[in-house]
Structure formats: C-alpha cells, structure tokens
Amino acid sequence: MIKYILKRILLMIPVILGISFIVFLIMSFTPGDPARLILGEKASISDVENLREKMGLNDNFFVRYLRYVKDAVFYRDFGTSYATKIPVNADLMDRFPETLKLAFGSTLIMVLIGVPVGIISAVKQYSLIDKVTLGISLILTSMPVFWLGLMLILLFSLKLGWLPATGADTWVNFILPCFSLAASMMASLIRMTRSSMLEVIRQDYIRTARAKGAKEVTVIYKHALRNALLPIITIIGLNFGGLLGGTMIVESVFALPGVGTLTINSIRMKDTPMVMASVLFVAILAGIVNLIVDILYAYVDPRIKSQYAKN
Amino acid sequence: MTEVKEKGRSTIKKRSQFKSVFFRFKKNKMAMFGLVVLIILTLVAVFADFIADYENDAISQNMKIRLQTPSREHIFGTDQYGRDMFARIVFGTRISLFVGVVSIIASLIVGAVIGAVAGYYGGAIDNVIMRIMDVLLAIPQTLLAISIVAALGTGIFNLLLAMSISSVPRFARIVRSSILSIADQEFVEAAKACGTKDARIITKHIIPNAIGPIIVQATLNMASTIIGIAGLSFIGLGIEPPIPEWGSILSEGKTQMRYYPHLVVIPGIAIVFAVMALNLIGDGLRDSLDPRLKN
C-alpha cells in the first residue's frame, strides 16, 4: 500500500513539470512587459531595460523556464509577485483558506443533499418523487454557476434581504456561493447515486437480505449503499478536486478574495510568478485529492486493496 | 413488448444501425424535446437577420427608451442603453451556437487524430501523447481557457481557439480508449484473419463502432462549451460588448439587477434552454446507442 502511494506521488512529478511548462509557455505569449509593469508608465526606457536584464527577461524562453524550475525545486522560491512585490507564497496562503472553505462548504451541501435524494430516487424508481428529482437535477446541471449565483443574490440578498451578496467575513457569506457551486455537482451526484443504487438493488444478495427478514432500512443502507458507494466516492472526490481550481467565476460573482479571483487578476496583470504559483498549487492539490480518493477505494473495497498490494 | 416488435420487424428487413438508433431515440420524449429546442435555436441563429434588426435594435443605443420592462413593443424589455433585449438575445443565440459548434468540431478533429495516432501506434508514441494529454487535463478547463484568452487577447477567434484547445485532451482520450477497446474485439480479429486491409477495417469496423460514444461526448461537451463561453464573456475575457453574447449581456445587466431583474433573468434562461437541450440530446443518444446502459 505504501509502495503504491509512493509510486503515485512519483508519477505526479512529471505531470506537475508539464503543467508548469505549459503555463509558462502560455504566459510568455501574453503581451506586455513585466519590467514596464513593475516600474510604471513613467519609467525611462533605459531603466526598464536595466530591470529586464536584472530579472533575466532578456534570456531565451528555455533558460528562463529552467531557472524558474531550479528556483522552485531547490530553493522553494516561486518568485515575487510583479504586482504586490511580495513573495507569491504569502499571497497564495493568504487567499487559500477562502477557497478551501468554499470547496468544503459546497462538497458538504452536495453530499448531504445529493446522496440521500439519490437513494430515495432509486428506492422509489419511476415514482413522482423520482421524476421530480430527475427533472430538477436536469435543470440544475444546465444552469451556469454564475447565473445561478446572480439569481440567488437577486432573491436572497436584493429581494428578501436575508443573506449578504458579497464579502467573506462570516460563514453566512459563504452560503450563497456554496449553494451556487454545489448545484450542478449535486445534480450529477444524485444521478450517479441513483444509477449506482439501482444496479445494486437488483442483485441477488439484496433479495437474500430481504428474504431473511432484514429491515428495509438495513437492507438499503447496509447491504445496498455500501456496495453502491464506489462510484459515489469517485464523483465526490473528483468534484472536490475540481472545485479547488474551479471557483474562479463564482468567486468573481460574489467578490470573494480566494485563489480564483487572485488567479484571474494575476492573469489580467501578466503577473507570471503569481499565475504559475496559483495554477501549480491548484494542480498539485487536485492530484493529492485524486490520490486520497484512490486510497479511500481500498478501504471501501477490499478487492482493490489486494490489487494495490500486488502492484 | 418493444422487443417483440423489433424482432418481428427484423425478420422482414434488417434495420441499419443508424435507423435503429434513431428509432429508439424517437421514443425518448425528453430527448425529442431537446432536439426540438435545439432545432428552434438553430433556426433562430440562422435566420436572426429576419427576426430582428442587428444594427438598429441590438447594437445602436437609444437612451430615450432605456431600461424598459418587458412590454408589447419590447417583449424582453430594453437594457441600460435602450437596446432591445429580444434582438440581443436572438443574435446572442447565433454567437453561442456558432462558437459552440465550431470549437467542438475543431477539437473533435484534432482530438480524434491525436487519439487515433496514440491508439493505433501504441507503445512509446502512445505513452508520450497520453502523458501530454494528462498534463492538459490536470489544468482546470476554465483556467486553461482563461490563460489562453489572456495570452492571445479577447475576441471571437481567440475565444474559439481557447475553447477548442481546452477540450482537445478530452476527445483524444475518449477516441483512443474506444479505438483500443474495439481493436481488441473478436470481429476485428476475424476481419484481420480474412485478410481485410487495414483501411477497410478502420472505416468499416472500427469507426462505425467507435463513433457513438464520441458523438455523445461531443454533444455533452458542446453544452459545457456554451456555459464556458458565457462564463468567459461574463468575467470580461470572452466576447466584448457591444457584441450581443449571452454572457456579456448578463454581465452588463448585472449592475442594474436590483431594479431591472429582467436584464439578468432572460439571458440566463436562454443559456439554460440551449444547455438543457444539448444535455437531453446527449443523454438520449447514449441511451439509444446502447440500450443496455439505460439506468
């Protein structure tokens, strides 16, 4: 098991390097001069040229990229933001808790509503509840997050005045953004839970459990749900990983100071070190979440555990 | 009951794969609803010039009639520059569908070639290509699209490019995996044993069997592409005002939302309809291509 985890972590290294290369490449095409950005419009051409030389911006692309990787790997120095002039790590760590709260909150909502609703929908297949649930989840998957966010603001902040539309001061601020993010993922979780449960419910061992007189609740939650859990965990894990890098638009709708708004602003300002750091950070986190999901599999399904042990 | 009916017919004349898929698709009411909505939206996009006046109603400002709520004259009301919302939504349909269709076709072609090469040659080439695709997949799609747009600048063409590049890895992956799974099957082996040429195996055996899941993926991807386009325009990195695009209409209406909710409600409903239609068609196609997968 430990060997498997180590192997997976080693496999992440080339992916991370690849991402850093691609983002570095894209950023190098972005118009605008970082030295000019730092010194401002009024700086003289020779000052800008001196700073370019000092920052090594005149070297060719590969030299710059290798230098970035060297600094990042050996000195854990991801550079200094062009805009704020402080190390990017500080900015990132400052913003990350907000995005994490957002990701946790939406995952919590998604699981607490999605899984039970999916189970009920499967148990009462073709009933009215089932049809209504499927209809609502279809609409929820088709809604863009930013529009749902605007609609929630319109209803709960502007019309009813119950919840704040912007800011990140208390947990109340996170209710609307979390719900807008959770909605479409919740819909896919409902469908996944439903189809996974439907598959299991028809198995022979469920009939056996019923025949031996087990209570319906026990049959559903102990015999059926446990066996239906694997795809459900996959969806939850993938969504959580995706959330860490997918909160940009919601953060900008609700003016939340998270990693997402930081990334968008840095992209706009051609703040290459900041962009690199936030993209890599998100990608590494998503990779770790995926690994955790795979490890969780082993606990849910002993067959997979033995497979990991074999490799 | 349907099984009996299908069997009865098949003794008379064997239905082609396409016909039997369409037969099952037609029976799926939700999917047919999606298809009807999509056809209507396509007609609106194609004949937008006959429905509304681009220059006078959708683009030029008319401050005298600004911020009107829906009425008989302006059924969707007017925005803060006095432009007719109905005309803007109609022309927005054209842009959303155009960018959606073109970027899906472009990424499908590129993805299919990459995936097919990887799947066909296997070995080291396969490994290298798929690792590169893994890297691209590890970057969140919106983030990748935003960075490409930031690097190239805004505008329809760059938006197209960004949306296409960011969905190439998904197509490459699905094409490769369906080619691999089919190339292994017995009927391909049988064809090879009969001495069938590679070209014929690919066109007659592999493509017809692989195309289904790819079309489904393309339909569902187009739904998320339409959301992506609107999202980029919404945060100001997609299509720029005054060009009427659903996302940029939303973003312009946002400031007036408190007193004129129609400015954000209506364009959103347009997006939901388009996306829902594509999702329904995608789901319906998946079910009719492989009825066993249903539920």
Interface residues (C-beta under 8 A of the other chain):
Chain A: P14 V15 G18 I19 I22 V23 I26 M27 F29 T30 P31 Q125 L138 I139 T141 S142 M143 P144 V145 F146 W147 L150 M151 I153 L154 L158 S195 L198 E199 G242 G245 G246 M248 I249 S252 T263 I264 I267 R268 K270 V275 V279 V282 A283 A286 G287
Chain B: M30 R131 I132 D134 V135 L136 A138 I139 P140 T142 L143 I146 S147 I148 A150 A151 L152 G153 A223 I227 A230 G231 F234 I235 G247 L250 K254 M257 R258 P261 V264 V265 G268 I271 V272 V275 M276 N279 L280 N295
